[in-house]
């Protein structure tokens, strides 16, 4: 399973500092090495999951997208 989430801290830092670091983070499995992108596309079944307690991923993500196939980086 692939897990995707948007890092709100990166978005805030970009706005504050005038930077453009990619905020979309995705990884294979809950402990996989993260990759980052500005835009991704999904092939195959996907599911959006919200957990108010922030226990979906070790980083504390509260909202993630689960997908069976690796997301394609568009940019």
HELIX and SHEET records of a PDB file:
HELIX    1   1 UNK A    8  UNK A   17  1                                  10    
SHEET    1   A 5 UNK A  35  UNK A  37  0                                        
SHEET    2   A 5 UNK A  24  UNK A  28 -1                                        
SHEET    3   A 5 UNK A   2  UNK A   6 -1                                        
SHEET    4   A 5 UNK A  63  UNK A  67 -1                                        
SHEET    5   A 5 UNK A  46  UNK A  50 -1                                        
SHEET    1   B 2 UNK A  40  UNK A  41  0                                        
SHEET    2   B 2 UNK A  72  UNK A  73 -1                                        
END                                                                             
